[in-house]
Amino acid sequence: MKRWSACGGALALALVSPFAVAHHSLTMFDSSSKVTVTGTVRAFQWTNPHAYIHIVAEDEAGRDIEWRLEMGAPMYLYARGWRPTTLKAGQRIAVTINPLRDGGPGGVVLQVTSEDGKPIGRGV
């Protein structure tokens, strides 16, 4: 019976591992580029496996564009001073990100600062 359990565990690990690696891949983001998006928080999602900031910012033509910005897991953020109430809808912030490779309005968060330039949290 122990032999079967070990085989079953190995099989389960082999089946799940590629999905875990794919889930944590950052290849969709351009890590060689940094962009700062300044705008108004629409929502701050404190969810697993990643938290998200939704921010509305104007593009070059003056149109409002909603950016969806990915962060780390809440337990990771909590250790860096973030809380579910750290950002509030309507708050103006600047977010430095590695943007999406496809040029869409999204990215992975590197740093967040308040409207007056003070860092929010201790990195992300």
Biotite code that builds the C-alpha atoms (Angstrom):
import biotite.structure as struc

atoms = struc.array([
    struc.Atom([0.000, 0.000, 0.000], chain_id="A", res_id=1, res_name="MET", atom_name="CA", element="C"),
    struc.Atom([2.848, 2.399, 0.772], chain_id="A", res_id=2, res_name="LYS", atom_name="CA", element="C"),
    struc.Atom([4.332, 1.738, -2.649], chain_id="A", res_id=3, res_name="ARG", atom_name="CA", element="C"),
    struc.Atom([1.041, 2.725, -4.309], chain_id="A", res_id=4, res_name="TRP", atom_name="CA", element="C"),
    struc.Atom([0.828, 5.935, -2.239], chain_id="A", res_id=5, res_name="SER", atom_name="CA", element="C"),
    struc.Atom([4.347, 6.956, -3.231], chain_id="A", res_id=6, res_name="ALA", atom_name="CA", element="C"),
    struc.Atom([3.584, 6.327, -6.913], chain_id="A", res_id=7, res_name="CYS", atom_name="CA", element="C"),
    struc.Atom([0.304, 8.220, -6.667], chain_id="A", res_id=8, res_name="GLY", atom_name="CA", element="C"),
    struc.Atom([2.025, 11.150, -4.993], chain_id="A", res_id=9, res_name="GLY", atom_name="CA", element="C"),
    struc.Atom([4.737, 11.233, -7.644], chain_id="A", res_id=10, res_name="ALA", atom_name="CA", element="C"),
    struc.Atom([2.124, 11.098, -10.400], chain_id="A", res_id=11, res_name="LEU", atom_name="CA", element="C"),
    struc.Atom([0.117, 13.927, -8.825], chain_id="A", res_id=12, res_name="ALA", atom_name="CA", element="C"),
    struc.Atom([3.264, 16.048, -8.489], chain_id="A", res_id=13, res_name="LEU", atom_name="CA", element="C"),
    struc.Atom([4.218, 15.394, -12.108], chain_id="A", res_id=14, res_name="ALA", atom_name="CA", element="C"),
    struc.Atom([0.760, 16.439, -13.292], chain_id="A", res_id=15, res_name="LEU", atom_name="CA", element="C"),
    struc.Atom([0.499, 19.573, -11.157], chain_id="A", res_id=16, res_name="VAL", atom_name="CA", element="C"),
    struc.Atom([4.073, 20.913, -11.433], chain_id="A", res_id=17, res_name="SER", atom_name="CA", element="C"),
    struc.Atom([3.839, 22.295, -14.987], chain_id="A", res_id=18, res_name="PRO", atom_name="CA", element="C"),
    struc.Atom([0.734, 24.266, -14.025], chain_id="A", res_id=19, res_name="PHE", atom_name="CA", element="C"),
    struc.Atom([2.381, 25.687, -10.925], chain_id="A", res_id=20, res_name="ALA", atom_name="CA", element="C"),
    struc.Atom([5.415, 26.797, -12.937], chain_id="A", res_id=21, res_name="VAL", atom_name="CA", element="C"),
    struc.Atom([3.228, 28.293, -15.667], chain_id="A", res_id=22, res_name="ALA", atom_name="CA", element="C"),
    struc.Atom([1.147, 30.137, -13.089], chain_id="A", res_id=23, res_name="HIS", atom_name="CA", element="C"),
    struc.Atom([4.193, 31.809, -11.567], chain_id="A", res_id=24, res_name="HIS", atom_name="CA", element="C"),
    struc.Atom([5.850, 32.706, -14.858], chain_id="A", res_id=25, res_name="SER", atom_name="CA", element="C"),
    struc.Atom([6.528, 36.397, -15.410], chain_id="A", res_id=26, res_name="LEU", atom_name="CA", element="C"),
    struc.Atom([7.161, 36.015, -19.152], chain_id="A", res_id=27, res_name="THR", atom_name="CA", element="C"),
    struc.Atom([4.055, 38.056, -20.003], chain_id="A", res_id=28, res_name="MET", atom_name="CA", element="C"),
    struc.Atom([5.776, 41.112, -18.495], chain_id="A", res_id=29, res_name="PHE", atom_name="CA", element="C"),
    struc.Atom([8.691, 43.018, -20.056], chain_id="A", res_id=30, res_name="ASP", atom_name="CA", element="C"),
    struc.Atom([11.220, 42.916, -17.219], chain_id="A", res_id=31, res_name="SER", atom_name="CA", element="C"),
    struc.Atom([13.669, 45.034, -19.245], chain_id="A", res_id=32, res_name="SER", atom_name="CA", element="C"),
    struc.Atom([11.255, 47.974, -19.256], chain_id="A", res_id=33, res_name="SER", atom_name="CA", element="C"),
    struc.Atom([9.892, 50.149, -16.450], chain_id="A", res_id=34, res_name="LYS", atom_name="CA", element="C"),
    struc.Atom([6.876, 52.426, -16.813], chain_id="A", res_id=35, res_name="VAL", atom_name="CA", element="C"),
    struc.Atom([5.293, 54.720, -14.227], chain_id="A", res_id=36, res_name="THR", atom_name="CA", element="C"),
    struc.Atom([1.513, 55.031, -14.381], chain_id="A", res_id=37, res_name="VAL", atom_name="CA", element="C"),
    struc.Atom([-0.062, 57.900, -12.446], chain_id="A", res_id=38, res_name="THR", atom_name="CA", element="C"),
    struc.Atom([-3.774, 57.918, -11.834], chain_id="A", res_id=39, res_name="GLY", atom_name="CA", element="C"),
    struc.Atom([-6.694, 57.230, -9.541], chain_id="A", res_id=40, res_name="THR", atom_name="CA", element="C"),
    struc.Atom([-7.324, 53.931, -7.765], chain_id="A", res_id=41, res_name="VAL", atom_name="CA", element="C"),
    struc.Atom([-10.573, 52.363, -8.953], chain_id="A", res_id=42, res_name="ARG", atom_name="CA", element="C"),
    struc.Atom([-10.151, 49.200, -6.851], chain_id="A", res_id=43, res_name="ALA", atom_name="CA", element="C"),
    struc.Atom([-7.612, 47.357, -4.722], chain_id="A", res_id=44, res_name="PHE", atom_name="CA", element="C"),
    struc.Atom([-8.218, 43.615, -4.759], chain_id="A", res_id=45, res_name="GLN", atom_name="CA", element="C"),
    struc.Atom([-6.678, 41.800, -1.786], chain_id="A", res_id=46, res_name="TRP", atom_name="CA", element="C"),
    struc.Atom([-7.091, 38.297, -3.239], chain_id="A", res_id=47, res_name="THR", atom_name="CA", element="C"),
    struc.Atom([-5.168, 35.056, -3.530], chain_id="A", res_id=48, res_name="ASN", atom_name="CA", element="C"),
    struc.Atom([-3.043, 34.114, -5.310], chain_id="A", res_id=49, res_name="PRO", atom_name="CA", element="C"),
    struc.Atom([-2.291, 37.742, -6.280], chain_id="A", res_id=50, res_name="HIS", atom_name="CA", element="C"),
    struc.Atom([-3.481, 41.166, -5.226], chain_id="A", res_id=51, res_name="ALA", atom_name="CA", element="C"),
    struc.Atom([-4.364, 43.674, -7.943], chain_id="A", res_id=52, res_name="TYR", atom_name="CA", element="C"),
    struc.Atom([-4.518, 47.435, -8.265], chain_id="A", res_id=53, res_name="ILE", atom_name="CA", element="C"),
    struc.Atom([-6.995, 48.822, -10.782], chain_id="A", res_id=54, res_name="HIS", atom_name="CA", element="C"),
    struc.Atom([-5.978, 52.363, -11.660], chain_id="A", res_id=55, res_name="ILE", atom_name="CA", element="C"),
    struc.Atom([-7.527, 54.815, -14.122], chain_id="A", res_id=56, res_name="VAL", atom_name="CA", element="C"),
    struc.Atom([-5.004, 56.981, -15.950], chain_id="A", res_id=57, res_name="ALA", atom_name="CA", element="C"),
    struc.Atom([-5.179, 59.243, -18.993], chain_id="A", res_id=58, res_name="GLU", atom_name="CA", element="C"),
    struc.Atom([-3.459, 58.176, -22.199], chain_id="A", res_id=59, res_name="ASP", atom_name="CA", element="C"),
    struc.Atom([-1.683, 60.593, -24.582], chain_id="A", res_id=60, res_name="GLU", atom_name="CA", element="C"),
    struc.Atom([-5.023, 61.486, -26.228], chain_id="A", res_id=61, res_name="ALA", atom_name="CA", element="C"),
    struc.Atom([-6.621, 62.367, -22.869], chain_id="A", res_id=62, res_name="GLY", atom_name="CA", element="C"),
    struc.Atom([-8.821, 59.250, -22.717], chain_id="A", res_id=63, res_name="ARG", atom_name="CA", element="C"),
    struc.Atom([-9.273, 57.397, -19.431], chain_id="A", res_id=64, res_name="ASP", atom_name="CA", element="C"),
    struc.Atom([-7.661, 53.953, -19.544], chain_id="A", res_id=65, res_name="ILE", atom_name="CA", element="C"),
    struc.Atom([-8.034, 51.378, -16.776], chain_id="A", res_id=66, res_name="GLU", atom_name="CA", element="C"),
    struc.Atom([-4.813, 49.565, -15.902], chain_id="A", res_id=67, res_name="TRP", atom_name="CA", element="C"),
    struc.Atom([-4.878, 46.180, -14.134], chain_id="A", res_id=68, res_name="ARG", atom_name="CA", element="C"),
    struc.Atom([-1.668, 45.821, -12.155], chain_id="A", res_id=69, res_name="LEU", atom_name="CA", element="C"),
    struc.Atom([-0.606, 42.526, -10.606], chain_id="A", res_id=70, res_name="GLU", atom_name="CA", element="C"),
    struc.Atom([1.081, 42.256, -7.222], chain_id="A", res_id=71, res_name="MET", atom_name="CA", element="C"),
    struc.Atom([2.302, 39.414, -5.032], chain_id="A", res_id=72, res_name="GLY", atom_name="CA", element="C"),
    struc.Atom([0.233, 37.251, -2.714], chain_id="A", res_id=73, res_name="ALA", atom_name="CA", element="C"),
    struc.Atom([-1.414, 38.971, 0.266], chain_id="A", res_id=74, res_name="PRO", atom_name="CA", element="C"),
    struc.Atom([0.810, 37.150, 2.796], chain_id="A", res_id=75, res_name="MET", atom_name="CA", element="C"),
    struc.Atom([3.880, 38.398, 0.901], chain_id="A", res_id=76, res_name="TYR", atom_name="CA", element="C"),
    struc.Atom([2.499, 41.938, 0.780], chain_id="A", res_id=77, res_name="LEU", atom_name="CA", element="C"),
    struc.Atom([1.463, 41.852, 4.456], chain_id="A", res_id=78, res_name="TYR", atom_name="CA", element="C"),
    struc.Atom([5.103, 41.239, 5.431], chain_id="A", res_id=79, res_name="ALA", atom_name="CA", element="C"),
    struc.Atom([5.989, 44.420, 3.522], chain_id="A", res_id=80, res_name="ARG", atom_name="CA", element="C"),
    struc.Atom([3.538, 46.653, 5.330], chain_id="A", res_id=81, res_name="GLY", atom_name="CA", element="C"),
    struc.Atom([0.570, 46.326, 2.980], chain_id="A", res_id=82, res_name="TRP", atom_name="CA", element="C"),
    struc.Atom([-2.956, 45.793, 4.325], chain_id="A", res_id=83, res_name="ARG", atom_name="CA", element="C"),
    struc.Atom([-6.327, 45.233, 2.616], chain_id="A", res_id=84, res_name="PRO", atom_name="CA", element="C"),
    struc.Atom([-7.133, 48.895, 3.341], chain_id="A", res_id=85, res_name="THR", atom_name="CA", element="C"),
    struc.Atom([-3.800, 50.388, 2.200], chain_id="A", res_id=86, res_name="THR", atom_name="CA", element="C"),
    struc.Atom([-5.292, 51.742, -1.034], chain_id="A", res_id=87, res_name="LEU", atom_name="CA", element="C"),
    struc.Atom([-8.755, 53.235, -1.358], chain_id="A", res_id=88, res_name="LYS", atom_name="CA", element="C"),
    struc.Atom([-10.892, 54.027, -4.383], chain_id="A", res_id=89, res_name="ALA", atom_name="CA", element="C"),
    struc.Atom([-10.346, 57.625, -5.436], chain_id="A", res_id=90, res_name="GLY", atom_name="CA", element="C"),
    struc.Atom([-6.788, 57.797, -4.083], chain_id="A", res_id=91, res_name="GLN", atom_name="CA", element="C"),
    struc.Atom([-4.173, 59.248, -6.488], chain_id="A", res_id=92, res_name="ARG", atom_name="CA", element="C"),
    struc.Atom([-1.002, 57.173, -6.776], chain_id="A", res_id=93, res_name="ILE", atom_name="CA", element="C"),
    struc.Atom([1.971, 56.545, -9.049], chain_id="A", res_id=94, res_name="ALA", atom_name="CA", element="C"),
    struc.Atom([2.872, 52.936, -9.780], chain_id="A", res_id=95, res_name="VAL", atom_name="CA", element="C"),
    struc.Atom([6.140, 51.797, -11.347], chain_id="A", res_id=96, res_name="THR", atom_name="CA", element="C"),
    struc.Atom([5.644, 48.555, -13.262], chain_id="A", res_id=97, res_name="ILE", atom_name="CA", element="C"),
    struc.Atom([7.151, 46.119, -15.693], chain_id="A", res_id=98, res_name="ASN", atom_name="CA", element="C"),
    struc.Atom([4.527, 46.487, -18.456], chain_id="A", res_id=99, res_name="PRO", atom_name="CA", element="C"),
    struc.Atom([2.802, 43.735, -20.394], chain_id="A", res_id=100, res_name="LEU", atom_name="CA", element="C"),
    struc.Atom([4.807, 42.613, -23.431], chain_id="A", res_id=101, res_name="ARG", atom_name="CA", element="C"),
    struc.Atom([1.750, 42.979, -25.671], chain_id="A", res_id=102, res_name="ASP", atom_name="CA", element="C"),
    struc.Atom([1.489, 46.704, -24.873], chain_id="A", res_id=103, res_name="GLY", atom_name="CA", element="C"),
    struc.Atom([-1.869, 46.399, -23.113], chain_id="A", res_id=104, res_name="GLY", atom_name="CA", element="C"),
    struc.Atom([-2.784, 48.435, -20.025], chain_id="A", res_id=105, res_name="PRO", atom_name="CA", element="C"),
    struc.Atom([-1.316, 46.154, -17.384], chain_id="A", res_id=106, res_name="GLY", atom_name="CA", element="C"),
    struc.Atom([1.858, 45.074, -15.698], chain_id="A", res_id=107, res_name="GLY", atom_name="CA", element="C"),
    struc.Atom([3.501, 43.737, -12.577], chain_id="A", res_id=108, res_name="VAL", atom_name="CA", element="C"),
    struc.Atom([3.974, 46.247, -9.742], chain_id="A", res_id=109, res_name="VAL", atom_name="CA", element="C"),
    struc.Atom([7.482, 47.193, -8.651], chain_id="A", res_id=110, res_name="LEU", atom_name="CA", element="C"),
    struc.Atom([6.794, 50.268, -6.486], chain_id="A", res_id=111, res_name="GLN", atom_name="CA", element="C"),
    struc.Atom([3.839, 52.395, -5.402], chain_id="A", res_id=112, res_name="VAL", atom_name="CA", element="C"),
    struc.Atom([4.035, 55.990, -4.214], chain_id="A", res_id=113, res_name="THR", atom_name="CA", element="C"),
    struc.Atom([1.422, 58.375, -2.869], chain_id="A", res_id=114, res_name="SER", atom_name="CA", element="C"),
    struc.Atom([0.487, 61.593, -4.626], chain_id="A", res_id=115, res_name="GLU", atom_name="CA", element="C"),
    struc.Atom([3.090, 63.445, -2.551], chain_id="A", res_id=116, res_name="ASP", atom_name="CA", element="C"),
    struc.Atom([5.837, 60.984, -3.573], chain_id="A", res_id=117, res_name="GLY", atom_name="CA", element="C"),
    struc.Atom([6.035, 58.913, -0.371], chain_id="A", res_id=118, res_name="LYS", atom_name="CA", element="C"),
    struc.Atom([6.496, 55.139, -0.823], chain_id="A", res_id=119, res_name="PRO", atom_name="CA", element="C"),
    struc.Atom([3.521, 52.973, 0.050], chain_id="A", res_id=120, res_name="ILE", atom_name="CA", element="C"),
    struc.Atom([4.516, 49.707, 1.701], chain_id="A", res_id=121, res_name="GLY", atom_name="CA", element="C"),
    struc.Atom([8.091, 48.421, 1.587], chain_id="A", res_id=122, res_name="ARG", atom_name="CA", element="C"),
    struc.Atom([8.249, 47.298, -2.013], chain_id="A", res_id=123, res_name="GLY", atom_name="CA", element="C"),
    struc.Atom([6.142, 44.583, -3.557], chain_id="A", res_id=124, res_name="VAL", atom_name="CA", element="C"),
])
